[in-house]
């Protein structure tokens, strides 16, 4: 690792520590930090603009292996077909052969197909309809009743997601629930949510809605970490202080 890489890593680690410390001390549930390793901004082929690693709120779905979709030709129905993305990211098309499409959005895929079939058809009119694909999900981990991967249907808030995952365990630290969100392929956003304060005040205005792929992590509270070292007679008294 060269000097520049080491310096960049130290800056990221320092920023992370300062951000977490500030959030913990103030009890705020404002966004904590987003980290990336690329340049300042770019524009993708489907028109989504990324600036300093942050995207528009509704990024387009990108194809993954196992996804299935129908390809329809308005003027040449004999080429209509159902296609599955293979584990290596390729698809096999009638009269065209293999194309790599993993990571493409539906508009990008449509243009790829038009270019490929444009070699044998004049100005093909093609439409693509996804049939089977990765369903939206979130992951709950840490001190919840049932950690795991859950299907994300409709608008779901953080507290609702915790309830779906079995609620808080006794060892949960309600005041520092972590919400991780992948902003794009290079950025991950981290946010600390003080659920304890929200519930105490009866104010859920800062209860964030989950996005597909979000992960929430509930850490252990201070009491649970030192409980094995406490005498039995002290447990009842200490439980009220954490």
N, C-alpha and C positions, 0 to 999 in steps of 0.2 A: 504494500500500500504506500503510495507516494505522499509527500508532505501536504499537497493540496487536498487529497482525499481525507487524510487524518484531520486536517483543519475543518473541512466541511462536516465531518462526523461529529466533532466536538461542538460545533455551533448548533447542530440539530439536537444533540443530547442536552446541552445547556438550555436551549429554548424549551425543550420538553419539561425539564425539571422545574424551571421558573414558572411555566404555565400551570402545571399541576399544583405547585405550591401556592400560587396566587389564588387558584380556584378553590382549593381546600380551605384556605384561610378566610376567604370572603363568604363561602357558602353559596357562591353564584353558580347557576347552571348555564351560563353563557358558553358559546363555543370555545373549546380549549386550544386546539392546535390542528394544523394540517401540514403534512410533510411531503415533499416530493424530491425527485432527483433529476428533473429535466429543466428545459428552458422556460421563459416567462409565459408564452402563449402560442397557440396554434389554432388552425381551423380545419376540421375534418371534412371529408368529402360529402357528408350529409348535411353540412352547414352548421354543425354544433361548434360553437366557439369556446375554446378553453383559454383562460387567462390566469396566470399564476396558479395553475393546477385546478381551478374551480370551473365546473361545467354548468350548463343550463340545468334546471331542476329535473327535466324529463329527458334523459338521454335515451337514444334509440336502442332497442334490443339487438344484441350481437349474436350471431349464430355460433352454436357449440356443437361438438360431436354428439350424435344421437338425435339431433333435431330433424324433423321431417317437414317437407313443404311440397305444395302442388305448384307445378309450372304450367301455365296455360298460354297458348298461342291463339290470339283472336282470329288471325287470318290463315293459320296453318294448324288446325286442331290435331293433325296426325302426329305432331310433336309433343302433345300434352303428356305429362308424366308426373309421377310421384317420386320424390328424391329424398334420400337420407344422407346426412353428413356422416362420413366414416370417422373412425377414431383418429386418423391422421389429418382430419380437416378437409379431405377431398370429397367431391361428389362425382358420380359417373353419369354423364348425360348422353341421351340418344343422339347418334350421328356426330357428336362433338368430342366425347371422351371425358377425361378427368380434368377437373378444375378445383383449385384450392379456394374455399369460401369461408372457412372458420374465421370468426372475428369480424365478418362483414355485417352491416345492417341490411334490412330488406331493400331499401333504395339502392344501396351499393351492389347487392346481389343482382338486382334487376338490371343494372347497367352492365355488370359482368356478363350476364347471360345474353344481353343484346349484342355486346361486342363479339362474343363467341359464335352466336348463331348468325350474326351479320356476315360471316364469311360464306355461308351457304344459303341464306335467305335475304331478300331485299327488304331492308327497313322493318325487321320483325317487331310486332307489337306483343309484348310479353307481360304477364302479371304473375306475381308470386304471392301465395297465401300460406302462412305458417299453419301446420296442422298439429304437430306434437313438438313441444319445446320445454325448456327448463321453466317450471312454474315459479312465480315470485315466492321468496322465502325469507325468513330471518332466523338467526341462531341465538339461542339463549344459553349462557354458560355461567359457571360459578355457583353461588349460593342460592339457587332456585330449586323448586321441588322436582322438576323434571327437565334437566338440561337436554338440549337437542335442537334439531332443525325443524322449523314449523312453517307451514304454508302461510303466505301472507295474502289474505283476502280482504279487499276493500281497504278503507282507511283504519289503521291500527296504531294506537299511541304506545309509548314506552311502557306505561303502567298497565295497559291492557295486555301487552305482550308478556309482561312479568306474570300476570294472572293466568294467561294461557299456559305458561311454563310451570304452573304449580305454585306460584307465589314465592315470597321470600322464605328462606329457611331461618332457623333461630340464629344462626351464625352470620347472617347477612348484614352488610354495612349499607343501610338504606340511604345514607347521605352521600355516597360516592359511587353511584352506578355509572359504569362506563359504557358509552355508545360509540362503536366504531363504524365508520361509513367509508366505503371505497368511492372516492370522488371520480377517479378515472384509473387507467392502468398503472399510473405512477404515484398517485396521491391517495393517502388514507387520512380521513378526518377523525379526530378523537374528541369526545365531549364528556364532561362529568356532569351528571344530573343528580341534584339533591332531592330525591324522592321523599325523604323523611320530612323536609321542610315544606314541600308542596302539599303533602297530605296533612301536616299539622296546621297549615294556614288555610286549607281547603281551597287552594288556588292551583288549578291545573292548566293555566294559560301557557306555562312553559313546558308542558308535557309534549314532547316532540312526536310527530308522526313518523313512523318507520318507513324507510325506503327498501325496495328489494335488495337483498344481500347484506343488510345491516346485521351487526352482531352486538348484543348487549352482554355485559359481564358484570356480575355482582360479586364484589370481593368480600372477604371475611372481615368482621368487625374486630376491634382491638381486644375485646374480652375473649373471643373465641381463640385468638392466637396464644394467649397466655393462660387460658383455662387449665390445660394439663399440669401447670406448675403451681396452681393455687390450692391451698388446703380447702377441704370440703366446706368448712364452716364459713369461709369468706365468700363463697360463690354468690349467695343470695344478696349480700351487701354490694358486691362489685357489679352485679348485673344491672343495678339501677344507675350506674354512673356512666356507662359507655355511650 
